[in-house]
Amino acid sequence: MAEPFTRHRQPWNSDEVAMLRTLAAKGMGLKAIAKALKRSEESTKDRAKVDGIAIAKLR
């Protein structure tokens, strides 16, 4: 029987939030920021929304 899917939900620390602010200020896209932080795009987007950080929409 398959293992049920569980989320790992690691809490954000102040260094990660500072890095998120810095990378967003540089104009990096969501995918690049998530990869740099080793977090999912969804998690990164949610945290940015909570902290009021605008992430550039690259096209």
HUCOR-V976347 format. One record per pair of residues at least 6 apart in sequence whose ideal C-beta (glycine too) atoms are under 8 Angstrom apart, sorted by sequence separation. I is the first residue (numbers start at 1). J is the second residue. D is the distance in whole Angstrom. If there is no record, write none. Layout:
BEGIN
i=I j=J d=D
i=I j=J d=D
END
This chain:
BEGIN
i=34 j=40 d=6
i=47 j=53 d=8
i=48 j=54 d=8
i=34 j=41 d=4
i=37 j=44 d=6
i=48 j=55 d=5
i=28 j=36 d=8
i=23 j=32 d=7
i=24 j=33 d=7
i=34 j=43 d=7
i=23 j=33 d=5
i=31 j=41 d=6
i=34 j=44 d=4
i=45 j=55 d=7
i=30 j=41 d=5
i=33 j=44 d=6
i=44 j=55 d=8
i=20 j=33 d=6
i=23 j=36 d=6
i=23 j=37 d=8
i=30 j=44 d=6
i=30 j=45 d=6
i=19 j=36 d=7
i=20 j=37 d=7
i=19 j=37 d=6
i=16 j=37 d=6
i=33 j=55 d=7
i=16 j=39 d=8
i=20 j=44 d=7
i=24 j=48 d=7
i=30 j=55 d=5
i=29 j=55 d=7
i=20 j=47 d=6
i=28 j=55 d=8
i=29 j=56 d=6
i=30 j=57 d=8
i=20 j=48 d=6
i=28 j=56 d=7
i=29 j=57 d=7
i=24 j=53 d=5
i=27 j=56 d=5
i=29 j=58 d=4
i=17 j=47 d=7
i=21 j=51 d=8
i=24 j=54 d=7
i=20 j=51 d=7
i=24 j=55 d=5
i=21 j=53 d=6
i=24 j=56 d=7
i=20 j=53 d=6
i=17 j=51 d=6
i=12 j=47 d=6
END
